[in-house]
């Protein structure tokens, strides 16, 4: 059974709030939480503490680093 986007968004929002409570603003840290159903391509939802243009820039950077393998992704079973 697929996870609803409402549930995915609730989880992403919850973890963003936890991060904010932990001091993201105090330490000037940006955060992006992406949740998706592993069985449903295109189900992703995202929360971030930056505006859309900055979010797009950071996601682009992550994708580029993934392509050239210059980034470590926590939980990446294939590459860690």
C-alpha positions as a printed NumPy array, in Angstrom:
array([[  0.   ,   0.   ,   0.   ],
       [  1.416,   3.369,  -1.009],
       [  2.092,   6.019,   1.586],
       [ -0.047,   9.092,   1.004],
       [  1.595,  12.427,   0.211],
       [ -0.192,  13.819,   3.265],
       [  1.59 ,  11.289,   5.49 ],
       [  4.927,  11.866,   3.743],
       [  4.585,  15.619,   4.214],
       [  3.608,  15.183,   7.878],
       [  6.815,  13.193,   8.45 ],
       [  9.019,  15.656,   6.577],
       [  7.466,  18.555,   8.494],
       [  7.939,  16.745,  11.806],
       [ 11.647,  16.174,  11.191],
       [ 12.185,  19.742,   9.993],
       [ 10.633,  20.984,  13.223],
       [ 12.911,  18.664,  15.218],
       [ 15.921,  20.083,  13.365],
       [ 14.768,  23.651,  13.983],
       [ 14.286,  22.858,  17.668],
       [ 17.857,  21.554,  17.663],
       [ 19.23 ,  24.93 ,  16.626],
       [ 19.41 ,  25.149,  12.834],
       [ 18.974,  28.916,  12.926],
       [ 21.401,  29.364,  15.794],
       [ 24.141,  27.549,  13.88 ],
       [ 23.173,  29.003,  10.458],
       [ 22.563,  25.521,   9.032],
       [ 20.289,  24.926,   6.076],
       [ 18.244,  21.74 ,   5.917],
       [ 16.259,  19.805,   3.35 ],
       [ 14.108,  16.814,   4.235],
       [ 12.858,  14.67 ,   1.374],
       [ 10.447,  11.845,   2.011],
       [  9.068,   9.445,  -0.581],
       [  7.396,   6.082,  -0.905],
       [ 10.046,   3.563,  -2.015],
       [  7.471,   1.796,  -4.169],
       [  6.038,   4.877,  -5.875],
       [  8.29 ,   6.843,  -8.215],
       [  7.384,  10.524,  -8.183],
       [  5.924,  10.459,  -4.675],
       [  8.564,  12.729,  -3.109],
       [  7.71 ,  15.64 ,  -0.865],
       [ 10.211,  18.125,   0.51 ],
       [ 10.56 ,  20.573,   3.374],
       [ 13.395,  23.086,   3.619],
       [ 14.338,  26.098,   5.695],
       [ 15.471,  28.068,   2.634],
       [ 13.589,  29.683,  -0.248],
       [ 12.81 ,  27.833,  -3.49 ],
       [ 15.724,  29.218,  -5.491],
       [ 18.252,  28.285,  -2.807],
       [ 16.606,  24.872,  -2.443],
       [ 16.988,  24.308,  -6.194],
       [ 20.661,  25.35 ,  -6.043],
       [ 21.43 ,  22.991,  -3.17 ],
       [ 19.587,  20.069,  -4.765],
       [ 21.46 ,  20.698,  -8.017],
       [ 24.751,  20.636,  -6.079],
       [ 23.85 ,  17.345,  -4.4  ],
       [ 22.921,  15.739,  -7.737],
       [ 26.164,  16.932,  -9.345],
       [ 28.225,  15.571,  -6.461],
       [ 26.363,  12.26 ,  -6.663],
       [ 27.247,  12.004, -10.351],
       [ 30.973,  12.523,  -9.749],
       [ 30.857,  10.553,  -6.467],
       [ 32.324,  13.42 ,  -4.433],
       [ 29.603,  13.28 ,  -1.773],
       [ 28.916,  10.832,   1.004],
       [ 25.255,  10.126,   1.587],
       [ 24.339,   8.715,   4.991],
       [ 22.778,   5.31 ,   4.604],
       [ 23.968,   4.82 ,   1.007],
       [ 24.392,   1.043,   1.025],
       [ 25.892,   0.986,  -2.458],
       [ 28.721,   3.473,  -1.904],
       [ 29.458,   3.527,   1.841]])
